[in-house]
Amino acid sequence: MDKAVLSVNPIPRSYLKLFFKQSDFSTGRKLHLFSKDEISALREELLKEYKGATIANSVSRLALIVDTYLGLRPEELQVLKFEQLVKY
C-alpha cells in the first residue's frame, strides 16, 4: 500500500464546519423535466447508439430506451425482467 495515501482524514468534520458553510458540503439536486420533443430526440439518439453498440455496451442503452417509454425509477428498471416487456 502506498504510504502517501491516508486511510483516515486527519481533520475532524466538526472543524471543517468552522471554515466552510453547510452549503459547501453538498452540491444540491437540480431537476429538469424533458419536453416531448426532447424525449423524442433523446430516443432517436439512443437508438442510433444502440444499433452501433457492442453487446457489452448495448444493455445500458436498451435500459435507457425502455426508461424513456416507461418512466421507471432506476431501482424499478434494474429489477425488470426481459419477459415482462410486452410489445404494444
C-alpha positions as CSV (number, residue, x, y, z in Angstrom):
1,M,0.0,0.0,0.0
2,D,1.3,3.4,-0.9
3,K,2.4,5.3,2.2
4,A,1.4,8.7,0.8
5,V,-2.3,7.7,0.9
6,L,-4.1,8.5,4.1
7,S,-6.7,5.9,5.2
8,V,-8.5,8.4,7.6
9,N,-9.0,12.1,7.1
10,P,-6.9,13.8,9.9
11,I,-9.2,16.8,10.1
12,P,-12.4,16.1,12.0
13,R,-15.6,17.1,10.3
14,S,-16.6,19.4,13.1
15,Y,-13.5,21.6,12.4
16,L,-14.4,21.8,8.7
17,K,-17.7,23.4,9.7
18,L,-15.8,26.2,11.3
19,F,-14.2,27.2,7.9
20,F,-16.9,26.2,5.4
21,K,-20.6,26.9,5.1
22,Q,-23.0,23.9,5.2
23,S,-24.0,24.6,1.6
24,D,-20.3,24.0,0.5
25,F,-20.6,20.4,1.7
26,S,-23.3,19.4,-0.8
27,T,-23.9,20.2,-4.4
28,G,-27.7,20.0,-4.2
29,R,-30.0,18.5,-6.8
30,K,-31.3,20.2,-9.9
31,L,-34.2,18.7,-11.7
32,H,-35.1,19.1,-15.3
33,L,-38.3,17.9,-16.9
34,F,-37.9,16.9,-20.6
35,S,-40.4,18.1,-23.2
36,K,-41.9,15.6,-25.6
37,D,-39.6,17.0,-28.4
38,E,-36.6,16.5,-26.1
39,I,-37.6,12.9,-25.3
40,S,-38.1,12.1,-29.0
41,A,-34.7,13.5,-29.8
42,L,-33.2,11.5,-27.0
43,R,-34.8,8.3,-28.1
44,E,-33.6,8.8,-31.7
45,E,-30.0,9.4,-30.5
46,L,-30.2,6.4,-28.1
47,L,-31.5,4.1,-30.9
48,K,-28.6,5.3,-33.2
49,E,-26.1,4.5,-30.5
50,Y,-27.8,1.2,-29.7
51,K,-27.6,-0.1,-33.2
52,G,-23.9,0.6,-33.4
53,A,-23.0,-0.6,-29.9
54,T,-21.3,-3.9,-28.9
55,I,-23.3,-6.4,-26.9
56,A,-21.4,-5.4,-23.7
57,N,-22.4,-1.7,-24.2
58,S,-25.9,-2.2,-25.5
59,V,-27.5,-3.3,-22.2
60,S,-27.3,0.2,-20.7
61,R,-28.6,1.8,-23.8
62,L,-31.5,-0.6,-24.0
63,A,-32.3,0.2,-20.4
64,L,-32.4,3.9,-21.2
65,I,-34.6,3.4,-24.2
66,V,-37.1,1.4,-22.1
67,D,-37.0,4.0,-19.4
68,T,-37.9,6.8,-21.9
69,Y,-41.1,4.9,-22.7
70,L,-42.0,3.7,-19.2
71,G,-40.6,6.4,-16.9
72,L,-39.3,4.0,-14.2
73,R,-37.1,4.8,-11.3
74,P,-33.6,3.2,-11.5
75,E,-34.5,0.6,-8.9
76,E,-37.6,-0.5,-10.8
77,L,-35.6,-0.6,-14.1
78,Q,-32.9,-2.8,-12.5
79,V,-35.4,-5.5,-11.4
80,L,-37.3,-5.5,-14.7
81,K,-37.1,-8.9,-16.4
82,F,-37.0,-9.3,-20.1
83,E,-40.1,-11.5,-20.1
84,Q,-42.0,-8.5,-18.6
85,L,-41.5,-6.4,-21.6
86,V,-44.5,-6.5,-23.9
87,K,-44.7,-5.1,-27.4
88,Y,-47.8,-2.9,-27.8
